[in-house]
C-alpha cells in the first residue's frame, strides 16, 4: 500500500503530521501517476496530491520537462502569485516512492464541460477570459534566472517537428498538408522576446472555483519560446468544448484575453497568436494520430484510445474554418 | 455474396442491446467504457451506411482535380503530395470545395455532434 510509504514520508517533512489517509489514484499511465491523499495532522487534515513516476520509470518522454522541473516551476509560480499549488516536498530516494513531488491540494473543478455548464461557475465564467490573460502575463514574467533547464523551441523548429511527427504516421491527410504549408508561409520567425511558455495552458488543465482560476496544472510541456504560443493554444477550438463562439476555452473573447494580458503590462501580437492557434489545432490533430498508432501497436489497446484517432477529423474541420472559411 | 442480416443491421442490434439492456445494470468507470463501446458501434454503423457513397463522390472530385485515376487511398496520397510540393493550393479551382466536402463527410461519420460540424451543416452542408 502506498499509504505506508506516504505516512513515513510526511512524518519526515511535515511538522506534526502523524500519517496519511484516503490515498486514491486519480490518473496514471505507465510512467506517471497522480494520487490524492490527506495528511493526518493535529490541526486538521491537510489535502495533498502526489505526482510521481513509479520506481523504474525515471526517464521522461522527450518533450516533457520532467517532474523535478515541474515542481520547481509550480513553486516559482506560487511565489510570484500566479495561481498554483504550493509544492510541499520533492521526493528523495529515502521516500521510496519513485521520483516526483507532493503538493497542496487545491479544491475546485478541472473538468471543462462542468466548468462550462454548471451553475456553480456561472458567475466566474464571464470573467475567465480576461483573468486567464492576467495569469498568462504573470507566468510569462517569471524570473528567467530562476527557471530550471528547459528545452527551447522556435516556431520554425516546431513546424519541422510536427512535419516529422505527421510523416512518421504515414497517414496522408490533404488538410494537414495544407496547414503545414500555411504554417511555413506564415512562420513569424524568431520571437523578439523569449519567455517561459507553459505549453499546455487550456481549459482542462486549470482548477476553477466559483471565484475563477485557482491553479494552473500540468506544467510538463513547459519550455522556452514565443509567449504568444500559450495565447494561441488556449484558443484552439478543441478546448472550447462546444462553445465555439467563445475562443478562450469556451469562456470569452480574444479581446478580453488580450485586455487582461496587456493590463498586466505585456504586449500582444495578434498575428502571432493566430499562427499559434493554427499550429495548436494541427498539433492536437497529429496527437490524435499518435494515439491511433499507440492503439494499433499496443501497449494501450483501449477503446478510448482508438476513438481519439477518430477525432483528428475535428481538427481538420477547424483548420478549414481557420484557413479556408466559407462565406456567411 | 454473403447472407443477411447485413453488417449494418447486426451492428445496430448489438448497439441497441447494450444501450437498452446493459446500460441500466452498470455504473462508474465500466458505465463510461460502455458508453464508449456504444459510440464505437454507432460510428461503425454510420460508416457502413455512408462510406460507399462518400468515397465514390470523393474519387470523382479527386479525378477531376488531379487528372489521374486510382483508388480513394491512392488519390488522397497523390493530393497530399501535390499540396506538400506546392503544386496545388487554395488558389487551385476546386481544392477548397473538395476539402470541405470530404471533411464534412468524415465528420458525418466520426463526430456528427461536433459543434463546428453542426455550424457548417447549418450553412448548407
Boltz contact constraints between the chains, C-beta under 6 A:
constraints:
  - contact:
      token1: [A, 172]
      token2: [B, 76]
      max_distance: 6.0
  - contact:
      token1: [A, 172]
      token2: [B, 77]
      max_distance: 6.0
  - contact:
      token1: [A, 172]
      token2: [B, 80]
      max_distance: 6.0
  - contact:
      token1: [A, 174]
      token2: [B, 79]
      max_distance: 6.0
  - contact:
      token1: [A, 174]
      token2: [B, 80]
      max_distance: 6.0
  - contact:
      token1: [A, 174]
      token2: [B, 83]
      max_distance: 6.0
  - contact:
      token1: [A, 175]
      token2: [B, 99]
      max_distance: 6.0
  - contact:
      token1: [A, 177]
      token2: [B, 80]
      max_distance: 6.0
  - contact:
      token1: [A, 177]
      token2: [B, 83]
      max_distance: 6.0
  - contact:
      token1: [A, 177]
      token2: [B, 84]
      max_distance: 6.0
  - contact:
      token1: [A, 178]
      token2: [B, 83]
      max_distance: 6.0
  - contact:
      token1: [A, 242]
      token2: [B, 115]
      max_distance: 6.0
  - contact:
      token1: [A, 244]
      token2: [B, 115]
      max_distance: 6.0
  - contact:
      token1: [A, 244]
      token2: [B, 116]
      max_distance: 6.0
  - contact:
      token1: [A, 303]
      token2: [B, 36]
      max_distance: 6.0
  - contact:
      token1: [A, 303]
      token2: [B, 37]
      max_distance: 6.0
  - contact:
      token1: [A, 304]
      token2: [B, 36]
      max_distance: 6.0
  - contact:
      token1: [A, 310]
      token2: [B, 110]
      max_distance: 6.0
  - contact:
      token1: [A, 313]
      token2: [B, 106]
      max_distance: 6.0
  - contact:
      token1: [A, 313]
      token2: [B, 107]
      max_distance: 6.0
  - contact:
      token1: [A, 313]
      token2: [B, 110]
      max_distance: 6.0
  - contact:
      token1: [A, 314]
      token2: [B, 111]
      max_distance: 6.0
  - contact:
      token1: [A, 314]
      token2: [B, 114]
      max_distance: 6.0
  - contact:
      token1: [A, 316]
      token2: [B, 103]
      max_distance: 6.0
  - contact:
      token1: [A, 317]
      token2: [B, 103]
      max_distance: 6.0
  - contact:
      token1: [A, 317]
      token2: [B, 107]
      max_distance: 6.0
  - contact:
      token1: [A, 317]
      token2: [B, 116]
      max_distance: 6.0
  - contact:
      token1: [A, 317]
      token2: [B, 117]
      max_distance: 6.0
  - contact:
      token1: [A, 318]
      token2: [B, 116]
      max_distance: 6.0
  - contact:
      token1: [A, 320]
      token2: [B, 103]
      max_distance: 6.0
  - contact:
      token1: [A, 324]
      token2: [B, 90]
      max_distance: 6.0
  - contact:
      token1: [A, 324]
      token2: [B, 96]
      max_distance: 6.0
